[in-house]
């Protein structure tokens, strides 16, 4: 997200962590982050028109192609965002120190999360309540107290997705990123304390840039762990960890692994040394599997149901290969081909965090606005996607310049 900058690391085997020299700005990571944020906007634009997931707006228009778009995007997009966000967390800690880093994270991640959870999400949930619940109309204030916060009893026949309506929507990513960042800081503190008494060189598997064998091992390990978790928690089932942290257990292993990989990639300069042959091979594998899903018209909803079934195991393997393949491949592709920058790309990169924060109500408003247009499903999706991207960027870019917002956004 925009809470980090894109400067490359120095090899930690040469310089201690707190003495690493500054490296050129990595514009390709900015460009990749923008691309993933725009994919999030497109994913949410497709939600009511493809997958059978719960959404703030209900539509009778459905197409299997958009269900596949959502399934493929969900397989890798957020994992890659966690990787990019984690890449410069170590540098930020090295530069600011533990307390400075914590204050910065609480400001850039904590404040938007709290404000968005208290404003954006309740407004969207209230709209859903009024439009689709079939209950007598109530004021927003009463809804907020009784239904969103759950101060009244759960109504009979409540249709969910949860009770109370309290949820964090797309802000779950910001919350999880804050938790991962603070966990990294805690692990780093413990490691430095232990290191005072026991100094050992980093193991070879960390200092070597991952190749085919390491990536295959990661893929198989994530597949096994994810499959075991999905026996109990299928995709799109969210749980409140510690009664507050919104998490999707089915993909938590991927997110954790990619955040950790981002930290290690920074420390050991993996991205600069990643083999083009390795990167493009995995990109080809990911693209081939993606194309196969579209060509065969695979019912991704059937395979993603979870449980101890062959279908769940098959989809978990396919999804994990797509995740690793497209993530490694896109990192290589953007490093080699999308290193340029100009005024618009820099503005989008600087505002990508703000775009992520504000895009959801814009997307939902457009979906409601086009509900009676009687357009073909793909045309409706395309219009919502294009307008949501343009409007979100048009609002986010100048919003960052307002007094007080630049420090947060």
C-alpha positions in Angstrom: 0.0 0.0 0.0 1.0 3.6 -0.1 2.1 3.4 3.5 5.5 2.2 2.3 7.8 3.5 -0.4 9.6 1.4 -3.0 13.3 1.6 -2.4 15.4 -1.4 -2.8 17.5 -2.9 0.0 21.2 -3.4 0.2 22.3 -7.0 0.7 22.3 -7.6 4.4 25.2 -9.9 4.2 27.3 -6.8 3.3 25.8 -4.1 5.5 24.2 -4.4 8.9 20.4 -3.7 8.8 20.7 -0.3 10.4 23.5 0.8 8.1 22.1 -0.1 4.7 22.7 2.5 2.0 19.8 4.1 0.1 19.0 2.4 -3.2 17.2 3.8 -6.3 13.4 4.1 -6.1 11.8 0.9 -7.5 9.1 2.3 -9.7 8.2 -1.1 -11.0 6.9 -2.0 -7.5 4.9 1.2 -7.5 3.4 0.2 -10.9 2.7 -3.3 -9.7 1.0 -2.0 -6.6 -1.2 0.3 -8.7 -2.1 -2.6 -11.0 -3.2 -4.8 -8.0 -5.2 -2.0 -6.5 -7.0 -1.5 -9.8 -7.6 -5.2 -9.9 -9.3 -5.0 -6.5 -11.6 -2.3 -7.9 -12.4 -4.6 -10.9 -12.9 -7.6 -8.6 -15.5 -5.7 -6.6 -17.2 -4.4 -9.8 -17.6 -8.0 -10.8 -19.0 -9.3 -7.5 -22.8 -9.1 -8.2 -22.4 -10.3 -11.8 -20.4 -13.5 -11.5 -19.6 -15.3 -8.2 -22.4 -16.4 -5.9 -20.8 -14.6 -2.9 -22.7 -12.2 -0.6 -22.5 -8.6 -1.8 -23.9 -5.2 -0.9 -25.9 -5.1 -4.2 -27.9 -7.9 -5.6 -28.2 -8.5 -9.4 -30.1 -11.0 -11.5 -27.3 -10.7 -14.1 -24.8 -13.5 -13.9 -22.1 -14.8 -16.2 -19.6 -17.7 -15.5 -16.8 -15.7 -17.1 -16.9 -13.1 -14.3 -17.1 -15.8 -11.7 -13.8 -17.1 -13.1 -12.4 -13.6 -13.2 -13.1 -13.3 -9.5 -11.7 -16.8 -8.7 -8.5 -16.1 -10.5 -8.0 -12.7 -9.0 -8.8 -14.0 -5.5 -6.2 -16.7 -6.0 -3.2 -14.3 -6.1 -4.1 -10.6 -5.9 -4.1 -10.0 -2.2 -1.2 -12.4 -1.6 0.9 -10.3 -4.0 -0.3 -7.1 -2.3 0.9 -8.5 1.1 4.3 -9.3 -0.5 4.7 -5.8 -1.9 3.6 -4.1 1.3 5.9 -6.3 3.4 8.9 -5.7 1.1 9.9 -2.4 2.7 8.6 -3.0 6.2 12.2 -4.0 7.4 13.7 -0.8 5.9 11.0 1.3 7.7 11.8 -0.3 11.0 15.6 0.1 10.5 15.1 3.8 9.7 12.5 4.8 12.3 13.2 2.4 15.1 10.5 0.3 16.9 8.5 3.1 18.4 8.7 5.3 15.4 7.6 2.5 13.1 4.7 1.6 15.5 3.5 5.2 15.6 3.7 5.4 11.8 1.7 2.1 11.3 -1.0 3.1 13.8 -1.3 6.5 12.0 -1.3 5.3 8.3 -3.1 2.0 8.9 -5.0 2.3 12.2 -6.7 5.6 11.8 -8.1 4.9 8.2 -9.2 1.5 9.4 -11.1 2.9 12.4 -12.6 5.8 10.5 -13.6 3.6 7.5 -15.1 1.0 9.8 -17.2 3.6 11.6 -18.4 5.4 8.4 -18.0 3.6 5.0 -18.9 0.1 6.1 -22.0 1.0 8.2 -23.3 3.1 5.4 -23.0 0.2 2.9 -24.5 -2.2 5.4 -27.4 0.1 6.1 -28.1 0.4 2.4 -28.2 -3.4 2.1 -30.5 -3.5 5.2 -33.0 -1.0 3.7 -32.9 -2.6 0.2 -32.9 -6.3 0.9 -33.7 -7.2 4.5 -37.5 -6.8 4.1 -37.7 -5.3 7.6 -39.6 -2.1 8.5 -37.5 1.0 7.8 -35.5 2.4 10.6 -33.2 5.4 11.0 -29.5 5.1 10.4 -28.8 5.8 14.1 -31.0 3.1 15.3 -29.6 0.7 12.7 -26.1 1.5 13.7 -26.8 0.8 17.4 -29.2 -2.2 17.2 -28.2 -4.0 14.0 -24.6 -3.0 13.1 -23.3 -3.1 16.7 -25.8 -5.7 17.7 -27.2 -4.1 20.9 -30.6 -5.6 20.1 -31.5 -9.3 19.9 -30.8 -11.2 16.6 -34.1 -11.0 14.6 -35.8 -14.3 13.7 -34.9 -15.5 10.3 -31.8 -13.4 10.0 -30.2 -14.0 6.6 -26.6 -13.0 7.5 -23.9 -13.1 6.4 -23.2 -12.6 10.1 -24.9 -11.2 13.2 -24.5 -8.5 14.0 -23.9 -6.6 10.8 -20.6 -5.4 12.2 -17.9 -6.2 9.7 -14.9 -4.4 8.1 -15.5 -5.1 4.4 -12.5 -4.4 2.3 -10.7 -2.8 5.3 -9.8 -6.3 6.5 -6.6 -6.0 4.4 -5.5 -2.9 6.2 -6.3 -4.5 9.6 -4.4 -7.7 8.7 -1.4 -5.7 7.3 -1.2 -3.8 10.6 -1.2 -7.0 12.6 1.4 -8.6 10.3 3.6 -5.5 10.6 3.5 -5.5 14.4 4.1 -9.2 14.5 7.2 -8.6 12.4 8.4 -6.0 14.8 7.9 -8.3 17.7 9.8 -11.2 16.0 12.6 -8.8 15.0 12.9 -7.6 18.6 13.1 -11.1 19.9 15.6 -12.1 17.3 17.9 -9.2 18.1 17.7 -10.1 21.8 18.6 -13.7 21.1 21.3 -12.6 18.7 23.2 -10.8 21.4 24.0 -14.2 22.9 24.1 -16.4 19.9 25.4 -15.1 16.6 25.0 -17.4 13.6 25.1 -16.7 9.9 21.8 -16.9 8.0 21.1 -20.3 6.6 21.9 -20.8 2.9 18.3 -21.3 1.9 17.5 -17.8 3.0 20.5 -16.1 1.3 19.9 -17.9 -2.0 17.4 -16.4 -4.4 14.5 -18.8 -4.8 14.6 -21.1 -7.8 12.3 -23.7 -9.2 12.9 -26.2 -6.3 12.1 -23.6 -3.6 9.0 -22.3 -5.4 7.8 -25.8 -5.9 8.3 -26.6 -2.2 6.5 -23.4 -1.2 3.6 -24.3 -3.5 3.2 -27.8 -2.2 3.5 -26.7 1.5 0.9 -24.0 1.0 -1.4 -26.4 -0.8 -1.3 -29.0 2.0 -1.8 -26.4 4.8 -4.6 -24.6 2.9 -6.4 -27.9 2.1 -6.3 -28.9 5.8 -7.7 -25.6 6.9 -10.4 -25.7 4.2 -11.7 -28.9 5.6 -13.1 -26.8 8.4 -13.2 -23.3 6.8 -14.1 -23.1 3.1 -13.3 -20.1 0.9 -15.2 -16.9 1.7 -15.9 -17.9 5.3 -14.7 -15.2 7.6 -14.0 -15.5 11.3 -13.2 -12.9 14.0 -9.8 -13.9 15.4 -9.6 -12.8 19.0 -13.2 -11.5 18.5 -11.9 -8.5 16.4 -9.4 -9.4 13.7 -11.4 -10.2 10.5 -9.7 -13.1 8.8 -10.4 -15.7 6.0 -8.7 -18.9 7.3 -8.9 -20.5 3.9 -6.3 -18.1 2.6 -4.5 -17.0 5.8 -1.6 -19.3 5.1 -1.0 -17.7 1.7 -1.1 -14.2 3.1 1.2 -15.0 6.0 3.7 -16.8 3.7 3.7 -14.0 1.2 4.2 -11.3 3.9 7.1 -13.3 5.3 8.5 -13.7 1.7 8.3 -10.0 1.2 10.4 -9.3 4.3 13.0 -11.9 3.3 13.1 -10.6 -0.3 14.0 -7.2 1.1 16.7 -8.5 3.5 18.4 -10.8 0.9 17.8 -8.8 -2.3 15.8 -11.6 -3.9 14.0 -9.5 -6.5 17.1 -8.1 -8.1 18.6 -11.5 -8.5 15.5 -13.5 -9.4 16.2 -15.4 -12.5 14.2 -14.3 -15.6 14.0 -17.9 -16.7 12.5 -18.9 -13.3 10.1 -15.9 -13.2 8.8 -16.3 -16.8 8.4 -20.1 -16.4 6.2 -19.7 -13.4 4.3 -16.9 -15.2 3.6 -19.2 -18.1 2.4 -21.9 -15.7 0.0 -19.4 -14.0 -1.3 -18.0 -17.3 -1.8 -21.5 -18.7 -3.9 -22.6 -15.7 -5.9 -19.4 -15.9 -6.5 -19.8 -19.6 -7.6 -23.4 -18.9 -10.2 -22.3 -16.5 -11.7 -19.9 -19.1 -11.5 -22.3 -22.0 -13.1 -25.2 -20.1 -15.7 -23.1 -18.4 -14.8 -24.8 -15.1 -17.4 -24.2 -12.3 -15.0 -22.7 -9.7 -17.9 -22.4 -7.2 -18.1 -26.3 -7.1 -14.4 -26.8 -6.6 -14.1 -24.0 -3.9 -16.7 -25.5 -1.5 -14.1 -26.8 0.9 -14.3 -30.0 3.0 -12.3 -33.2 2.7 -13.1 -33.8 -0.9 -11.1 -34.4 -4.1 -12.7 -31.3 -5.6 -11.5 -29.1 -2.8 -8.0 -30.6 -2.9 -7.8 -30.1 -6.7 -8.9 -26.5 -6.5 -6.6 -25.7 -3.6 -3.7 -27.0 -5.7 -4.8 -25.1 -8.8 -5.3 -21.9 -6.8 -1.9 -22.2 -5.1 -0.1 -22.8 -8.4 -1.8 -19.8 -9.9 -1.0 -17.7 -6.8 2.7 -18.5 -6.8 3.0 -18.6 -10.6 1.4 -15.2 -11.3 2.9 -13.5 -8.3 6.5 -14.6 -9.2 5.9 -14.0 -12.9 4.4 -10.5 -12.5 7.2 -9.4 -10.1 9.6 -10.5 -12.8 7.6 -9.0 -15.7 7.2 -5.6 -14.0 10.9 -5.6 -12.9 11.9 -6.0 -16.5 9.2 -4.2 -18.5 7.3 -1.7 -16.4 10.0 0.4 -14.8 9.0 3.7 -16.3 7.2 6.5 -14.6 5.5 9.8 -15.5 3.3 12.3 -13.7 0.1 10.2 -13.9 1.8 7.0 -12.8 3.4 8.7 -9.8 0.2 10.3 -8.8 -1.6 7.0 -9.0 1.2 5.3 -7.0 1.0 8.0 -4.3 -2.8 7.7 -4.2 -3.2 3.9 -4.5 -3.8 3.6 -0.7 -6.5 6.3 -0.9 -8.1 4.6 -3.9 -8.3 1.3 -2.0 -9.9 3.0 0.9 -12.6 4.9 -0.9 -13.4 2.8 -4.0 -16.0 0.5 -2.4 -18.9 2.9 -1.9 -18.2 4.3 -5.4 -18.4 0.8 -6.9 -21.7 -0.1 -5.1 -23.3 3.3 -6.0 -22.5 2.7 -9.7 -24.0 -0.8 -9.4 -27.2 0.5 -8.0 -27.2 3.3 -10.6 -27.0 0.9 -13.5 -29.5 -1.6 -12.1 -32.3 -0.6 -14.4 -30.2 0.1 -17.5 -31.0 -3.4 -19.1 -27.5 -3.6 -20.5 -25.7 -6.9 -21.2 -24.0 -8.3 -18.1 -20.4 -7.8 -19.4 -21.2 -4.3 -20.6 -22.6 -3.4 -17.2 -19.5 -4.8 -15.5 -17.2 -3.0 -17.9 -18.9 0.4 -17.3 -18.9 -0.1 -13.5 -15.2 -1.0 -13.6 -14.1 1.9 -15.8 -16.2 4.5 -14.1 -15.2 3.3 -10.6 -11.5 3.5 -11.5 -11.8 7.0 -13.0 -13.9 8.4 -10.1 -11.9 6.7 -7.4 -8.7 8.1 -8.8 -10.2 11.6 -9.4 -11.3 11.7 -5.8 -8.2 10.1 -4.2 -5.5 12.2 -6.0 -6.6 15.6 -4.8 -7.8 14.3 -1.4 -4.3 13.5 -0.4 -3.4 17.2 -0.8 -5.9 18.3 1.8 -4.4 19.5 5.1 -4.1 16.6 7.6 -4.9 13.9 5.1 -1.5 13.5 3.5 0.0 12.1 6.8 -2.7 9.5 6.8 -3.3 8.7 3.1 
